[in-house]
Every structure is written in C-alpha cells, then in structure tokens.
Amino acid sequence: MWMSVKPKFANLILDGVKNVEVRRWLPGTILRERTCIVYASSPLCAVLGEVTIEEIKKVAIQSEEDLAEIAELAKASEDELRRYLEGRDHAYLITLNGPVRYPNPLPLEDLRRLIKERLNMDFHPNPLFRVDQEVLNVVRSAVGVSDRLF
C-alpha cells in the first residue's frame, strides 16, 4: 500500500514516534495489505520508507473527548484533526509498526520514471493506493535496500 502523509507526519512515523495514522475513508483493498510505503506529500514529494500495518479499526467520533483522544494518538493537534475530519462522525485508525527509513528519499518524479522504464506503466498514486509487489520491488531497488531487510 502507498500512504501519502504530510512530511512532518511521515518523519514522525519513520522515527517510530507516531504509530497511528488517521484516515477519513479507506479503500477496500487496504484491509488485505500489510506493507505500507510512506510517501511525504508536498512540498517534499518523496518516498521516505515503509511500515507494517498491524490493525485497522473504525472509531466513532461522538464528542470533543473522542477527538482529543484520536488527536493524541495521531500526534496531531485537535484543530488539525477537526479540520481533517470535518463533517465525519467516524475515523479509521491504522496502527503501524516496524518503521524502516530508506537510506535515500526517492522523489516521486524519479519513481514515476523508473516504473515507466521497468514496468512499462504510468504511476499516479492516490493518498491510499494499492501497490503491487513489482512496484514495491522497484522502490526498494531504487533506494538501495533489499527484501532481506524486511
């Protein structure tokens, strides 16, 4: 899976400080995924590492206390989370484990070029996007890590 997050959250995830990511929605395919590529969105726009998805659960947001608890788990301010979840009565909590920071960030444009060259396909990921093993192999090869590290 490909997970796009703001650079500050990507770094917190890969530093092992943040182990819960909050989402407003989830595609059905995420429930079967275990490996998650961590992509730092704009202005960085680069793949920084990967984590393992341990658990996904849907939680109700019925009060300010619920929001505060989720914000604490997500290492976000209550205001950030309130804006992000505006109009929602629930959120999805993705518990993450085993962060691995790649030795070198991989800019999105470089990854797109490599996938086109090696797999002959265009790559336009969404915030939560299923990534098959071939794409994961291209990423790992490009950043100089092997499957033996995982």
Wavefront OBJ file of the C-alpha trace (Angstrom):
o trace
v 0.000 0.000 0.000
v 1.023 3.595 -0.614
v 0.184 6.120 2.110
v 0.579 9.808 1.404
v 1.109 11.937 4.533
v 2.396 15.406 5.282
v 6.201 15.449 5.642
v 6.109 16.139 9.390
v 3.894 13.084 9.956
v 5.945 10.915 7.578
v 9.038 11.678 9.631
v 7.249 11.001 12.919
v 6.080 7.643 11.555
v 9.546 6.650 10.347
v 11.148 7.835 13.607
v 8.799 5.470 15.473
v 7.127 8.346 17.341
v 3.783 8.126 15.518
v 2.282 4.663 15.224
v -1.325 5.564 14.398
v -2.431 7.192 11.163
v -5.947 8.618 10.895
v -7.990 8.470 7.715
v -11.444 9.734 6.746
v -12.036 6.814 4.401
v -10.385 3.591 3.285
v -10.463 1.682 0.031
v -11.474 -1.958 0.438
v -8.095 -3.215 -0.762
v -6.240 -1.733 2.207
v -7.699 -4.358 4.503
v -5.565 -7.018 2.846
v -2.332 -5.033 2.714
v 0.491 -5.322 5.244
v 3.419 -3.394 3.757
v 2.886 0.336 3.511
v 5.149 2.708 1.585
v 5.384 6.058 3.369
v 5.240 8.966 0.939
v 5.841 12.515 2.166
v 3.499 14.813 0.254
v 4.157 18.383 -0.867
v 6.497 20.156 -0.647
v 8.821 17.140 -0.286
v 7.057 14.736 -2.706
v 9.256 11.721 -1.994
v 9.071 8.142 -0.743
v 10.873 8.009 2.615
v 10.389 4.464 3.894
v 7.864 1.829 4.829
v 5.963 0.411 7.774
v 3.816 -2.614 8.531
v 0.076 -2.255 9.048
v -0.864 -4.042 12.259
v -4.524 -3.164 12.638
v -7.248 -1.038 11.117
v -10.324 -0.045 13.033
v -13.233 2.292 12.576
v -13.946 4.506 15.581
v -16.856 6.781 16.326
v -16.335 10.465 16.972
v -19.161 11.472 19.265
v -17.545 14.103 21.444
v -14.660 16.501 21.839
v -13.073 13.925 24.160
v -13.108 11.364 21.321
v -11.465 13.907 19.028
v -8.826 14.761 21.648
v -8.003 11.087 22.183
v -7.600 10.451 18.463
v -5.501 13.596 18.047
v -3.154 12.418 20.789
v -2.773 9.008 19.154
v -2.141 10.619 15.758
v 0.369 13.171 17.111
v -1.758 15.946 15.620
v -3.332 18.996 17.158
v -7.053 18.880 17.839
v -7.539 21.751 15.373
v -5.670 19.882 12.603
v -7.723 16.773 13.205
v -11.004 18.679 13.464
v -10.361 20.303 10.069
v -9.305 16.996 8.526
v -12.334 15.089 9.840
v -14.859 17.904 9.347
v -18.343 16.520 8.793
v -17.377 12.953 9.732
v -18.839 11.006 12.626
v -16.110 8.358 12.454
v -12.472 7.879 11.516
v -10.259 4.955 10.607
v -7.227 4.343 12.781
v -4.370 2.488 11.100
v -1.909 1.086 13.629
v 1.619 0.977 12.215
v 4.679 -0.976 13.328
v 8.275 -1.642 12.296
v 9.155 1.600 10.529
v 12.097 1.427 8.119
v 13.523 4.688 6.820
v 15.115 4.267 3.411
v 18.768 5.383 3.151
v 17.825 7.892 0.434
v 14.490 9.601 -0.254
v 13.031 8.713 -3.645
v 11.404 11.692 -5.375
v 8.044 10.920 -6.957
v 9.177 12.017 -10.421
v 12.136 9.602 -10.248
v 9.833 6.798 -9.147
v 7.406 7.519 -11.989
v 10.275 7.384 -14.479
v 11.612 4.115 -13.038
v 8.204 2.450 -13.068
v 7.678 3.531 -16.668
v 11.123 2.179 -17.662
v 10.970 -1.088 -15.713
v 7.261 -1.957 -15.698
v 6.020 -0.002 -18.724
v 3.199 1.586 -16.772
v 2.194 5.047 -15.616
v 2.171 5.668 -11.887
v -0.300 8.166 -10.373
v -0.962 7.137 -6.766
v -3.813 8.430 -4.624
v -3.449 9.143 -0.880
v -4.204 5.480 -0.148
v -3.230 3.371 -3.104
v -2.656 -0.348 -3.503
v 0.911 -1.085 -4.580
v 1.716 -4.491 -6.029
v 4.934 -6.388 -5.333
v 6.516 -5.288 -8.636
v 6.182 -1.603 -7.711
v 7.453 -2.303 -4.190
v 10.473 -4.064 -5.721
v 11.176 -1.025 -7.940
v 11.004 1.260 -4.902
v 13.297 -0.931 -2.798
v 15.790 -1.316 -5.627
v 15.836 2.439 -6.298
v 16.562 3.310 -2.666
v 19.179 0.609 -2.264
v 17.505 -1.797 0.133
v 16.723 -5.462 -0.297
v 13.784 -7.592 0.787
v 16.100 -9.245 3.328
v 15.793 -6.122 5.497
v 12.066 -6.696 5.920
l 1 2 3 4 5 6 7 8 9 10 11 12 13 14 15 16 17 18 19 20 21 22 23 24 25 26 27 28 29 30 31 32 33 34 35 36 37 38 39 40 41 42 43 44 45 46 47 48 49 50 51 52 53 54 55 56 57 58 59 60 61 62 63 64 65 66 67 68 69 70 71 72 73 74 75 76 77 78 79 80 81 82 83 84 85 86 87 88 89 90 91 92 93 94 95 96 97 98 99 100 101 102 103 104 105 106 107 108 109 110 111 112 113 114 115 116 117 118 119 120 121 122 123 124 125 126 127 128 129 130 131 132 133 134 135 136 137 138 139 140 141 142 143 144 145 146 147 148 149 150
